[in-house]
Amino acid sequence: MATETSGLTADQIDRYLQYIDIPQRFRTDQKPALDTEFLTALHVHHIAAFPYENLSLHYTKTVDISLDVQDLYRKFLRNGRGGYCMESSVLFYHTLRALGFRAYLTGARIRFRKDGVPQGPYSGWCHLVCIITLPDGSRYSCDVCFGGDGPTRPLPLISGQVTSNLGSQQVRLVHECIPDYLTEPQRLWVYQYRNCIDRPWNSFYAFGENEWLPRDFEPINHWVSTHSGSFQTYTMLVVRFLRRQGSSEIYGKVMLVNGDVKQNLGGKTSLLASCETEEERVKALKEHFDITLTEGEREGIEGRITALP
């Protein structure tokens, strides 16, 4: 049942659970236990139902990304849409709170990619992570919108515990100091990955445990969505995780980067399509991601740096 700490009603939660196709035993009328199994199912089905995508920064006349939960609910549960990190994380947070989970949001600093690999110093705050404490006292991080290299399930806040992600990729959180920006040594949770067991670990982002309020991440949302220095403003991205029908297993992902559509089924990435025109890209969004753009959205790309001929 929805609580006063969530902006979603009980009816909206029921529709959400139906939309993400979560197993019947996790529906509200079954009163599921607030345990790891339920949290994992929510995480998996959320990332499979709602793609990581920043189309609202490109297929629009005016960029205005709302983090109001009602606006997010209306956007996500239609036309196959999703959103980028802050949008999806805020919706997921409100869902958890409505279901009775003890959860809060906090900010994260990321390392930007060069040649596809995260490297260099950490950024300013530009990402959100949800921290959950279960009734048994165990704590988890849920990141439902980091894109193709995000965790496909909740990660325990246990330093160094390894979790299988997608294919041969492994991920973990380590509680350690990060270089270069702190005056005093402070330990943060660092999200790390390696693509196979004989590769070294590399760090993607870091976050603390202080709770953030909406007024904390709203200005960051504005910078990420509008500033010319934000890669979101000049790169069109869509990532949909693929879930096996009838199960809570992620087995692959399909991605769009500007005009290229790629697929990864847990191993090698292959090119599915290379769009050269807007007509081809709009068709690819429907065919590969089940995303339908309105006429107004399609017209909004005109004159933008990401527009195709």
LUMSEGU-550751 format. One record per residue (C-alpha): x, z, y; residue number from 0. Coordinates in steps of 0.5 Angstrom, whole numbers. Each point is the difference from the previous one (the first is absolute). Layout:
BEGIN
  east    up north   i
     X     Z     Y NUM
...
//
This chain:
BEGIN
  east    up north   i
     0     0     0   0
     2    -2     7   1
     3     6     4   2
     1     1     7   3
     7    -1     0   4
    -1    -8    -1   5
    -3    -5     4   6
    -4    -3    -6   7
    -7     2    -3   8
    -1     1    -7   9
    -4    -7    -1  10
     6    -3     3  11
     5     3    -5  12
    -5    -2    -5  13
     0    -7     2  14
     8     0     1  15
     1     2    -7  16
    -5    -5    -3  17
     4    -5     5  18
     7     1    -3  19
    -3     0    -7  20
     2     7    -2  21
    -2     2    -7  22
    -7     4    -1  23
     3     6    -2  24
     3     1     7  25
    -6    -1     4  26
    -3     5     4  27
    -6     2    -5  28
     5     1    -5  29
     3     6     4  30
     7    -2    -2  31
     6     5     0  32
     5    -1     6  33
     6    -1    -4  34
     5    -5    -1  35
    -4    -5    -4  36
    -5     0     5  37
     5    -1     6  38
     4    -5    -4  39
    -7    -4    -1  40
    -1     0     7  41
     7    -2     2  42
     0    -6    -5  43
    -7    -3     1  44
     1     1     8  45
     6    -4     0  46
    -3    -5    -5  47
    -7    -1     4  48
     3     0     7  49
     6    -5     2  50
     6     2     4  51
    -1    -5     6  52
     1    -1     7  53
    -5    -6     1  54
    -3     4     6  55
     6    -1     4  56
     0    -7     0  57
    -7    -3    -2  58
    -3     3     7  59
    -1    -1     7  60
     2     7     2  61
     4     5    -4  62
    -4     7     0  63
     2     3    -7  64
    -5     6     0  65
     1     6    -5  66
    -7     3     1  67
    -2     1    -7  68
    -7    -3     1  69
     4    -6     2  70
     5     0    -6  71
    -6     1    -5  72
    -4    -6     3  73
     6    -5     0  74
     3     2    -7  75
    -6     0    -4  76
    -2    -8     2  77
     3    -7    -1  78
     6     3    -4  79
     3     3     6  80
     5     6     0  81
     5     2     5  82
     7     2     2  83
     3     7    -1  84
    -3     4     5  85
    -7    -3    -1  86
     0     1    -8  87
     3     6     0  88
    -5     3     5  89
    -6    -2    -4  90
     3     2    -7  91
     1     7     4  92
    -7     1     2  93
    -2    -2    -7  94
     4     5    -3  95
    -2     6     5  96
    -8    -3    -2  97
     2     1    -7  98
     2     7     1  99
     8    -1    -1 100
     4     4     5 101
     4    -5     3 102
     3    -2     7 103
     4    -6     3 104
     7     0     3 105
     5    -5     3 106
     6    -4    -3 107
     6    -3     2 108
     2    -7    -3 109
     6    -4    -2 110
    -1    -7     2 111
     2    -6    -5 112
     6    -4     1 113
     0    -6    -5 114
    -6     4    -4 115
     4     6     0 116
    -2     6     4 117
     7     2     3 118
     3     3     7 119
    -3     6     4 120
    -7     3    -1 121
    -5    -2     6 122
    -5     4     4 123
    -6     2    -3 124
    -4    -6    -2 125
    -3     2    -7 126
    -5     5    -3 127
     0     4    -6 128
    -5     4    -3 129
     2     7    -3 130
    -5     3    -5 131
     0     7    -3 132
    -4     1    -7 133
    -4     6    -2 134
     6     2    -5 135
     5     0     6 136
     3    -7    -2 137
     2    -4     6 138
     0    -8     1 139
     1    -5     5 140
    -5    -6     0 141
     2    -6     3 142
    -5    -6    -1 143
     3    -5     5 144
     7    -1     1 145
     0    -7    -3 146
     3    -3    -6 147
     5     5    -1 148
    -5     6     1 149
    -1     5    -6 150
    -6    -2    -4 151
    -2     7    -2 152
     1     7     3 153
     7     3     0 154
     1     7    -1 155
     4     4     6 156
     5     2    -5 157
     7    -2     2 158
     3    -5    -5 159
    -6    -1    -5 160
     0    -8    -2 161
    -6    -4     0 162
    -1    -7    -3 163
    -3    -4     5 164
    -1    -8    -1 165
     4    -3    -6 166
     7     3    -1 167
    -1     3     7 168
     1     7     1 169
    -1     5     6 170
     1     7     2 171
     0     5     6 172
     6     4     1 173
     0     6     5 174
     6    -1     4 175
     3    -1     7 176
     0    -7     3 177
     6    -3     4 178
     1    -1     8 179
    -6     3     3 180
    -1     7    -1 181
     4     5     5 182
    -1     6    -6 183
     0    -2    -7 184
    -7     0    -2 185
    -3    -2    -7 186
    -5    -6    -1 187
    -3    -3    -6 188
     3    -7    -1 189
    -3    -6    -3 190
     5    -3    -5 191
    -1    -6    -5 192
     5    -4    -5 193
    -3    -6    -3 194
     3     1    -7 195
     4     6    -3 196
     7    -2     1 197
    -1    -1     8 198
     2     5     5 199
    -6     3     4 200
    -2    -2     7 201
    -4     3     5 202
    -6    -3     3 203
    -3     6     5 204
     0     7     1 205
    -5     5     2 206
    -1     8     1 207
    -6     4    -1 208
    -3     2     7 209
    -7    -2     1 210
    -1    -6     4 211
    -7     0     4 212
    -3    -7     3 213
     3     1     7 214
     7     0    -4 215
    -1    -7    -3 216
    -4    -4     5 217
     5    -1     5 218
     5    -2    -6 219
    -6    -5    -3 220
     0    -3     7 221
     7    -2     0 222
     0    -2    -7 223
    -5    -5     1 224
     1    -3     7 225
     8     1     2 226
     4    -6    -1 227
     5     4    -3 228
    -4     2    -6 229
     1    -5    -6 230
    -8     0    -1 231
    -1    -4     6 232
     4    -6    -2 233
    -1     0    -8 234
    -6    -1    -3 235
    -1     5    -7 236
    -5     1    -5 237
     2     3    -7 238
    -5     2    -5 239
     1     4    -6 240
    -3    -3    -7 241
    -3     5    -4 242
    -2    -1    -8 243
    -8    -1     0 244
    -2     6    -3 245
     6     5     1 246
     4     3     5 247
     6    -4    -1 248
     4    -4     5 249
     3    -6    -3 250
     2    -4     6 251
    -1    -2     7 252
    -1    -7     4 253
     3     0     7 254
    -1    -5     6 255
     6     0     5 256
    -2    -5     6 257
    -2    -6    -4 258
     3     2    -7 259
    -4     3    -6 260
     4     3    -5 261
    -1     4    -6 262
     3     5    -4 263
    -2     2    -7 264
     5     6    -1 265
     6    -4     0 266
     2    -7     3 267
    -4    -2     7 268
    -2    -7    -1 269
    -3    -4     6 270
    -8    -2    -1 271
    -1    -4     7 272
     4    -2     6 273
    -5    -1     6 274
     1    -5     5 275
    -6     0     4 276
    -5     5     2 277
    -6    -3    -4 278
     5     1    -6 279
     2     7     1 280
    -8     2     1 281
    -1    -3    -6 282
     6     4    -4 283
    -3     7     3 284
    -7    -2    -3 285
     3    -2    -7 286
     6     5    -1 287
    -3     6     4 288
    -7    -1     0 289
     0     1     8 290
    -5    -4     4 291
     2    -1     7 292
    -6    -1     5 293
     0    -6     5 294
     2     5     6 295
     6     3    -4 296
     2    -7    -2 297
     0    -3     7 298
     4     6     2 299
     6    -2    -3 300
     1    -6     6 301
     6     1     4 302
     3     6    -4 303
     7    -1    -3 304
    -3     1    -7 305
    -4    -6     1 306
     1    -6    -5 307
    -2    -7     3 308
//
